[in-house]
Amino acid sequence: MRAFLASSIGVACTAALALPLTLNPAPARADRAGSADGGTQSLPLLPLGGGGLDRGAAMSSGAALGVEPRSVRPFSLVGVVWDDASARLGGQVQVRTREAATGAWSAWRDLETLDDDAPDPDSPESARSRQRGGTTPLWVGDSNGVQARVSPRGGSGVLSAQPAGLPSGLRLELVDPGRGPATLTRPLTTDPSSEPTPEPSSETGSDTGSEPAMEEPPADLSASPEAPQADPDAPSAPPEPEPSELTPEPSTAPPLELPEEPPNTSSAHPYTAPRPRIVTRAGWGADEKLREKGHRYTKTVKAAFVHHTVTGNAYSCSQVPSVMRSIYRYHVQSMGWRDFGYNFAVDKCGNIYEGRSGGVAKAVQGAHTRGFNTNSMGIAVLGTYSSKKPAAKAVKAVAKLTAWKLGLFGRNPSGTTHLKSAGGNRFKKGTKAKLRVISGHRDGYNTECPGNALYAKLGTVRSTAARLQGR
């Protein structure tokens, strides 16, 4: 995701500011009614000071669109979507929200386009008629007021009074996560370390914690379509079903969590690691009726892509089940994806959560790294880590998760692998890209994700994961 979602511009709004704070008492129109089980309010973005322009004329003429400050039903996450997933936004989206408990308004905050954490081009999920364009969502906590504005940009990318226009169907999505799940058998860890992640005292070579982004491989790897050949990274275990196949739903109720489990000593692969504790979808309260039925799998897991969600850091770890339900509802109902985009999520307290359904030990195809969702998995650290260092517990959790999951498929966390691009802005479709087994999102797509501060910790993740595998 883009790194600037939660950046604040301006100062917090107070009653002294000369802004139109008369709130519209009418309730927001809801495409999906909110309830104790959660819901989404969808508000159309209308011309701001358009001088009588209708919505279509305002978009084509370059007038700003938005939502005037108003009261709405309670919500905790906000984003903006539009009808055509292939349309470029061409504008700057900003929101501010009113805290329910205090009535205080936040500063204006930017929402960046969500076009890099996405299904692969030409994939069945990408071809779904319900898929929309959208921004990254922002977690704002319990809120009951909102204001939004979209200012068009010109061809140079700067704000302009003569833009090409905005995409049709722009609307503000306000997500209510609803009630939480039943109590877990063991409480979530809720005491993140206040200390920054410690740097290893002696890291060398490719496992340093501050290596730069990998350059594109030589022409024989990245500039030509992949020639048919034996895959040196192919696992010895039987492959999972092809991604085009949908598997049926399980017939038994899932547990709320999967406890820590020793490594499988009977595995065909010599280097394995213990399975870490994982909060399941049932544990964080996923409504399984929201997602598309069935599951899609790829043949194996050759790489793990690490992301940050850019949803901001203003969450407590006890709120994370609500954060997960909000992101899930936004991905499925607002963006039109088949399920939660990432395979796993990790919070700042080091808790690990099952993301996309299909089985934590299986090669489930996600929607996390545009162009490289086949034979990979996506891990999202909840928060924004452009400059803020991730908590040590979060970094360790990513290492434990990758050590276990990659070990199931015989992968070396410190090694490299090859993935065939399905198309993106860094590697063209058909390119055989050389990537680290544990990569940052930016290694496969031109993006700031997972933020400079988290990206700098991937060397630590690799060396720790390799050690946990006994390498």
C-alpha positions as CSV (number, residue, x, y, z in Angstrom):
1,M,0.0,0.0,0.0
2,R,1.0,3.6,-0.4
3,A,2.9,4.9,2.5
4,F,1.2,8.2,3.0
5,L,-2.4,7.2,3.9
6,A,-2.3,8.3,7.5
7,S,-0.3,11.5,7.0
8,S,-2.0,14.5,8.5
9,I,-2.1,17.8,6.7
10,G,-3.1,21.0,8.5
11,V,-4.0,21.0,12.2
12,A,-6.9,19.5,14.2
13,C,-10.1,21.4,13.5
14,T,-11.6,23.3,16.4
15,A,-14.6,25.5,16.8
16,A,-12.4,28.5,16.1
17,L,-11.7,27.5,12.5
18,A,-13.8,29.1,9.8
19,L,-15.2,25.9,8.4
20,P,-18.8,24.9,7.7
21,L,-19.6,22.9,10.8
22,T,-23.4,22.9,10.6
23,L,-24.1,19.2,10.6
24,N,-26.8,17.6,8.5
25,P,-29.1,15.9,10.9
26,A,-30.4,13.5,8.3
27,P,-29.0,10.0,8.5
28,A,-26.6,8.7,5.9
29,R,-28.0,6.6,3.1
30,A,-27.0,3.0,3.6
31,D,-26.5,0.6,0.8
32,R,-26.1,-2.1,3.4
33,A,-27.8,-1.4,6.7
34,G,-25.6,-1.2,9.7
35,S,-26.5,-3.3,12.7
36,A,-25.0,-5.1,15.7
37,D,-23.5,-7.5,13.1
38,G,-21.8,-4.6,11.2
39,G,-22.6,-2.7,8.0
40,T,-21.5,-0.1,5.6
41,Q,-22.9,3.4,4.9
42,S,-22.2,4.6,1.4
43,L,-22.4,8.3,0.8
44,P,-22.1,9.8,-2.8
45,L,-19.5,12.5,-3.2
46,L,-21.2,15.6,-4.5
47,P,-20.0,18.9,-5.9
48,L,-18.5,21.2,-3.2
49,G,-19.5,24.8,-4.0
50,G,-20.3,23.7,-7.5
51,G,-22.6,26.7,-8.3
52,G,-25.5,24.5,-9.4
53,L,-23.4,21.9,-11.3
54,D,-24.8,18.4,-11.1
55,R,-22.5,15.5,-10.2
56,G,-21.6,14.5,-13.7
57,A,-20.8,18.0,-14.8
58,A,-18.7,18.6,-11.8
59,M,-16.6,15.6,-12.4
60,S,-16.0,16.4,-16.1
61,S,-15.3,20.1,-15.4
62,G,-12.8,19.5,-12.6
63,A,-14.9,20.8,-9.7
64,A,-14.1,19.3,-6.3
65,L,-16.4,16.6,-5.0
66,G,-16.9,15.7,-1.4
67,V,-19.2,15.2,1.6
68,E,-20.0,18.3,3.8
69,P,-19.5,17.8,7.5
70,R,-22.4,15.7,8.8
71,S,-23.5,13.3,11.5
72,V,-23.8,9.7,10.5
73,R,-24.4,6.4,12.2
74,P,-21.4,5.0,14.1
75,F,-18.5,3.7,12.1
76,S,-14.8,2.9,12.6
77,L,-13.1,2.7,9.2
78,V,-13.4,4.9,6.1
79,G,-12.4,4.7,2.5
80,V,-13.5,6.0,-1.0
81,V,-14.5,3.8,-3.9
82,W,-15.6,4.3,-7.5
83,D,-17.3,2.2,-10.2
84,D,-14.5,1.2,-12.6
85,A,-11.6,-0.7,-11.1
86,S,-9.4,0.2,-14.0
87,A,-10.0,3.9,-13.8
88,R,-7.3,6.1,-12.4
89,L,-8.4,8.4,-9.6
90,G,-6.5,11.5,-10.8
91,G,-7.2,13.3,-7.6
92,Q,-6.3,13.8,-3.9
93,V,-8.7,12.3,-1.4
94,Q,-8.8,13.7,2.2
95,V,-11.1,12.9,5.1
96,R,-11.6,14.0,8.6
97,T,-13.8,12.4,11.2
98,R,-15.5,13.2,14.5
99,E,-14.7,11.0,17.6
100,A,-17.9,9.6,19.1
101,A,-16.7,9.8,22.7
102,T,-15.4,13.4,22.7
103,G,-17.0,15.1,19.7
104,A,-13.6,16.3,18.6
105,W,-12.8,16.5,14.9
106,S,-9.5,15.0,13.5
107,A,-7.1,16.8,11.2
108,W,-7.5,16.2,7.4
109,R,-5.9,12.9,6.4
110,D,-4.9,11.6,3.0
111,L,-6.3,8.4,1.4
112,E,-4.1,6.9,-1.3
113,T,-5.2,4.8,-4.2
114,L,-5.4,1.0,-3.5
115,D,-4.1,-0.4,-6.8
116,D,-1.1,-2.4,-5.7
117,D,-2.6,-4.6,-3.1
118,A,-5.0,-6.2,-5.5
119,P,-6.0,-9.3,-7.5
120,D,-3.7,-10.2,-10.5
121,P,-4.7,-8.8,-13.9
122,D,-6.8,-11.2,-15.9
123,S,-7.4,-13.4,-12.9
124,P,-11.0,-14.7,-12.2
125,E,-11.1,-12.4,-9.1
126,S,-10.0,-9.4,-11.1
127,A,-12.7,-10.2,-13.8
128,R,-15.5,-10.1,-11.3
129,S,-18.2,-7.6,-12.3
130,R,-18.4,-6.3,-8.8
131,Q,-14.8,-5.2,-8.5
132,R,-14.3,-1.4,-8.0
133,G,-11.5,1.1,-7.7
134,G,-10.8,2.5,-4.3
135,T,-8.5,4.0,-1.8
136,T,-6.7,2.4,1.1
137,P,-9.0,2.4,4.1
138,L,-8.3,4.3,7.3
139,W,-9.1,3.0,10.8
140,V,-10.5,5.9,12.9
141,G,-12.1,4.1,15.8
142,D,-15.6,4.9,17.1
143,S,-16.8,7.9,15.1
144,N,-20.1,9.5,14.3
145,G,-19.3,12.4,12.0
146,V,-17.4,12.8,8.7
147,Q,-16.3,15.2,6.1
148,A,-14.5,14.4,2.8
149,R,-13.1,16.1,-0.3
150,V,-11.6,14.9,-3.6
151,S,-9.5,17.6,-5.4
152,P,-8.7,16.7,-9.0
153,R,-5.1,16.7,-10.3
154,G,-3.8,17.8,-13.7
155,G,-1.7,15.8,-16.1
156,S,1.4,16.7,-14.2
157,G,0.1,15.1,-11.0
158,V,-0.4,18.3,-9.1
159,L,-3.7,19.8,-8.0
160,S,-5.1,21.7,-10.9
161,A,-8.2,23.7,-11.9
162,Q,-8.0,22.1,-15.3
163,P,-8.0,18.3,-14.7
164,A,-9.1,15.5,-16.9
165,G,-11.9,14.7,-14.6
166,L,-12.6,12.2,-11.9
167,P,-13.9,8.6,-12.2
168,S,-17.7,8.0,-12.0
169,G,-19.5,6.6,-9.0
170,L,-17.3,8.2,-6.3
171,R,-18.6,7.5,-2.9
172,L,-17.5,7.4,0.7
173,E,-17.6,4.1,2.5
174,L,-18.1,4.1,6.3
175,V,-17.6,0.7,7.8
176,D,-19.1,-0.5,11.1
177,P,-17.3,-3.7,12.3
178,G,-20.2,-4.8,14.4
179,R,-19.9,-6.9,17.6
180,G,-16.9,-9.0,18.4
181,P,-16.6,-12.8,18.5
182,A,-16.9,-15.1,21.5
183,T,-14.1,-15.0,24.0
184,L,-10.9,-16.7,22.9
185,T,-9.5,-19.7,24.9
186,R,-6.5,-17.5,25.7
187,P,-6.7,-13.7,25.6
188,L,-4.9,-11.7,22.9
189,T,-1.6,-10.3,23.7
190,T,-2.3,-6.6,24.4
191,D,1.0,-5.2,25.7
192,P,3.2,-4.1,22.8
193,S,6.7,-3.3,23.7
194,S,7.4,0.5,23.7
195,E,11.0,-0.2,22.7
196,P,12.0,-0.1,19.1
197,T,12.9,-3.3,17.4
198,P,16.5,-4.2,18.4
199,E,19.0,-4.3,15.6
200,P,21.1,-7.5,15.4
201,S,24.6,-6.9,16.5
202,S,26.3,-8.6,13.6
203,E,24.4,-9.1,10.4
204,T,26.2,-9.6,7.2
205,G,25.6,-10.0,3.5
206,S,22.1,-10.2,2.3
207,D,20.5,-10.6,5.7
208,T,21.3,-7.0,6.9
209,G,18.2,-5.2,8.2
210,S,18.7,-2.1,6.0
211,E,19.4,-3.5,2.5
212,P,18.1,-1.3,-0.3
213,A,15.3,-2.5,-2.6
214,M,16.4,-5.2,-5.0
215,E,17.2,-3.9,-8.5
216,E,15.4,-5.5,-11.4
217,P,17.2,-8.8,-12.4
218,P,19.4,-9.0,-15.5
219,A,17.7,-9.1,-18.9
220,D,17.8,-12.9,-19.1
221,L,15.6,-13.0,-15.9
222,S,13.3,-10.0,-16.1
223,A,13.1,-8.8,-19.7
224,S,11.9,-11.9,-21.5
225,P,8.9,-14.3,-21.1
226,E,9.6,-17.4,-19.1
227,A,10.7,-20.3,-21.3
228,P,9.3,-23.8,-20.4
229,Q,11.7,-25.5,-18.1
230,A,11.8,-27.6,-14.9
231,D,11.1,-25.4,-11.9
232,P,14.1,-25.6,-9.5
233,D,11.9,-24.4,-6.7
234,A,9.2,-27.0,-7.1
235,P,8.4,-28.8,-3.8
236,S,8.6,-32.6,-3.4
237,A,5.1,-32.8,-1.9
238,P,2.1,-33.2,-4.2
239,P,0.8,-29.8,-5.5
240,E,-2.3,-28.2,-4.4
241,P,-5.2,-27.8,-6.9
242,E,-4.7,-25.4,-9.8
243,P,-5.9,-21.8,-9.0
244,S,-8.8,-22.2,-11.5
245,E,-10.4,-24.9,-9.3
246,L,-12.8,-24.0,-6.5
247,T,-12.8,-26.3,-3.5
248,P,-15.9,-26.9,-1.4
249,E,-16.5,-25.4,2.1
250,P,-15.5,-27.4,5.2
251,S,-18.4,-29.1,7.0
252,T,-17.2,-28.6,10.5
253,A,-17.1,-25.4,12.6
254,P,-13.6,-24.0,12.9
255,P,-11.9,-23.3,16.3
256,L,-11.4,-19.8,17.5
257,E,-7.6,-20.2,17.5
258,L,-4.9,-22.6,16.5
259,P,-2.5,-23.1,19.4
260,E,1.3,-23.3,19.1
261,E,2.3,-26.6,17.7
262,P,5.8,-28.3,17.4
263,P,7.3,-28.8,14.0
264,N,6.3,-31.8,12.0
265,T,9.3,-34.1,12.3
266,S,7.8,-36.5,9.7
267,S,7.8,-33.8,7.0
268,A,9.6,-34.5,3.7
269,H,11.4,-31.3,4.2
270,P,14.4,-31.3,6.6
271,Y,14.0,-27.7,7.8
272,T,10.7,-27.0,9.6
273,A,9.6,-24.7,12.4
274,P,6.9,-24.7,15.0
275,R,3.5,-23.4,14.0
276,P,2.8,-20.1,15.9
277,R,-0.4,-19.4,17.6
278,I,-2.9,-18.1,15.0
279,V,-6.3,-16.4,15.7
280,T,-8.6,-17.9,13.1
281,R,-11.3,-16.2,11.1
282,A,-13.8,-17.5,13.7
283,G,-11.7,-16.0,16.4
284,W,-11.8,-12.4,15.0
285,G,-15.5,-12.8,14.0
286,A,-15.4,-13.0,10.2
287,D,-18.9,-13.2,8.7
288,E,-18.5,-16.1,6.2
289,K,-21.7,-15.1,4.4
290,L,-20.0,-12.0,3.1
291,R,-17.3,-13.7,1.0
292,E,-17.5,-15.7,-2.2
293,K,-18.1,-19.4,-1.7
294,G,-15.3,-21.9,-2.2
295,H,-11.5,-21.3,-2.2
296,R,-8.8,-20.9,-4.8
297,Y,-5.4,-22.5,-4.4
298,T,-2.1,-22.3,-6.2
299,K,0.5,-25.1,-6.6
300,T,2.9,-24.1,-3.8
301,V,4.2,-21.2,-1.7
302,K,7.5,-20.0,-3.0
303,A,7.6,-16.5,-1.5
304,A,6.1,-14.4,1.3
305,F,5.4,-10.7,0.6
306,V,5.4,-8.4,3.6
307,H,3.0,-5.4,3.7
308,H,1.8,-2.7,6.0
309,T,-1.9,-1.9,5.8
310,V,-1.5,1.9,6.0
311,T,-4.6,2.0,8.2
312,G,-2.8,4.1,10.8
313,N,-1.3,3.2,14.2
314,A,-4.1,4.5,16.4
315,Y,-5.5,1.1,17.4
316,S,-5.2,-1.0,20.5
317,C,-4.5,-4.7,20.2
318,S,-7.8,-5.4,21.9
319,Q,-9.5,-3.6,18.9
320,V,-7.8,-5.7,16.3
321,P,-10.7,-8.2,15.8
322,S,-12.8,-5.1,14.9
323,V,-10.0,-3.8,12.6
324,M,-9.9,-7.2,10.8
325,R,-13.7,-7.3,10.4
326,S,-13.6,-3.7,9.0
327,I,-10.9,-4.4,6.5
328,Y,-12.6,-7.6,5.5
329,R,-15.9,-5.9,4.9
330,Y,-14.2,-3.1,2.9
331,H,-12.3,-5.6,0.7
332,V,-15.4,-7.7,0.0
333,Q,-18.3,-5.3,-0.1
334,S,-16.7,-2.0,-1.0
335,M,-13.9,-3.1,-3.3
336,G,-15.7,-6.2,-4.6
337,W,-13.0,-8.8,-3.9
338,R,-13.9,-12.4,-3.2
339,D,-12.5,-12.3,0.3
340,F,-10.0,-10.6,2.7
341,G,-7.0,-9.7,0.5
342,Y,-4.0,-10.8,2.7
343,N,-3.4,-14.4,3.7
344,F,-2.3,-13.3,7.2
345,A,-2.2,-10.2,9.4
346,V,0.0,-9.4,12.4
347,D,-0.7,-6.7,15.0
348,K,1.8,-4.6,16.9
349,C,1.5,-6.9,19.9
350,G,2.7,-9.9,17.9
351,N,-0.7,-11.6,17.5
352,I,-1.1,-13.5,14.2
353,Y,-4.5,-13.6,12.4
354,E,-5.8,-15.8,9.6
355,G,-6.7,-13.6,6.7
356,R,-8.1,-15.1,3.5
357,S,-10.0,-18.3,4.1
358,G,-9.0,-21.7,2.8
359,G,-6.7,-23.2,5.4
360,V,-3.6,-21.6,7.1
361,A,-1.3,-24.5,6.0
362,K,-2.4,-24.4,2.4
363,A,-1.3,-22.5,-0.7
364,V,-4.4,-20.1,-0.8
365,Q,-4.3,-17.6,-3.6
366,G,-4.7,-14.1,-2.1
367,A,-5.1,-10.5,-3.5
368,H,-2.1,-8.8,-1.9
369,T,0.7,-8.2,-4.5
370,R,-0.6,-7.3,-7.9
371,G,1.1,-9.5,-10.4
372,F,2.5,-12.0,-7.9
373,N,-0.5,-13.6,-6.1
374,T,0.3,-17.1,-7.6
375,N,2.6,-19.4,-5.6
376,S,3.0,-16.7,-2.8
377,M,1.5,-15.5,0.4
378,G,0.9,-12.0,1.7
379,I,1.4,-10.9,5.3
380,A,0.1,-7.5,6.4
381,V,1.4,-5.8,9.5
382,L,-1.5,-3.7,10.8
383,G,-0.5,0.0,10.8
384,T,1.6,2.5,8.9
385,Y,5.4,2.1,9.0
386,S,6.8,4.7,6.7
387,S,8.9,6.2,9.5
388,K,7.5,4.6,12.6
389,K,9.5,1.5,13.6
390,P,7.4,-1.6,13.9
391,A,7.2,-3.2,17.4
392,A,9.8,-5.9,18.1
393,K,6.9,-8.4,18.8
394,A,5.4,-7.7,15.4
395,V,8.8,-8.3,13.7
396,K,9.3,-11.6,15.6
397,A,5.7,-12.7,14.8
398,V,6.4,-12.2,11.1
399,A,9.6,-14.3,11.4
400,K,7.8,-17.1,13.3
401,L,5.0,-17.2,10.7
402,T,7.2,-17.2,7.7
403,A,9.5,-19.8,9.3
404,W,6.6,-22.2,9.8
405,K,4.7,-21.6,6.5
406,L,7.7,-21.5,4.2
407,G,9.0,-24.6,6.0
408,L,5.9,-26.5,5.0
409,F,6.9,-26.0,1.3
410,G,10.7,-26.5,1.7
411,R,11.6,-22.8,1.3
412,N,14.8,-21.2,2.8
413,P,13.8,-17.8,4.3
414,S,17.3,-16.4,3.5
415,G,17.2,-17.6,-0.1
416,T,15.9,-16.4,-3.5
417,T,13.2,-17.8,-5.8
418,H,11.6,-17.1,-9.2
419,L,8.0,-16.0,-9.8
420,K,6.3,-15.4,-13.1
421,S,4.7,-12.0,-13.2
422,A,1.0,-11.8,-14.1
423,G,1.5,-8.1,-15.0
424,G,2.4,-5.0,-13.0
425,N,4.3,-1.7,-13.0
426,R,7.7,-3.3,-12.1
427,F,7.7,-6.5,-14.0
428,K,5.8,-7.0,-17.3
429,K,3.4,-9.9,-17.8
430,G,5.3,-13.1,-18.4
431,T,8.6,-11.9,-16.8
432,K,10.4,-14.4,-14.7
433,A,11.4,-12.3,-11.7
434,K,14.1,-13.2,-9.2
435,L,12.9,-12.3,-5.7
436,R,13.9,-13.0,-2.2
437,V,11.8,-15.8,-0.5
438,I,10.8,-13.1,2.0
439,S,10.3,-9.9,0.1
440,G,8.7,-6.6,0.7
441,H,5.8,-5.6,-1.4
442,R,8.0,-3.0,-3.1
443,D,10.2,-5.7,-4.5
444,G,7.4,-7.0,-6.7
445,Y,5.6,-3.7,-7.4
446,N,6.6,0.0,-7.5
447,T,5.1,1.1,-4.2
448,E,6.3,2.5,-0.9
449,C,4.9,-0.6,0.9
450,P,5.7,-1.9,3.4
451,G,7.1,1.4,4.5
452,N,10.8,2.2,4.9
453,A,10.8,1.4,8.6
454,L,9.3,-2.1,8.2
455,Y,11.2,-2.8,5.1
456,A,14.5,-2.2,7.0
457,K,13.5,-5.0,9.4
458,L,13.2,-7.7,6.7
459,G,16.8,-8.8,7.1
460,T,16.0,-9.5,10.7
461,V,12.9,-11.4,9.7
462,R,14.9,-13.6,7.2
463,S,17.7,-14.4,9.6
464,T,15.3,-15.2,12.5
465,A,13.1,-17.3,10.3
466,A,16.1,-19.3,9.0
467,R,17.3,-19.9,12.6
468,L,13.8,-21.1,13.6
469,Q,13.9,-23.6,10.8
470,G,17.3,-24.9,12.1
471,R,19.4,-23.5,9.3
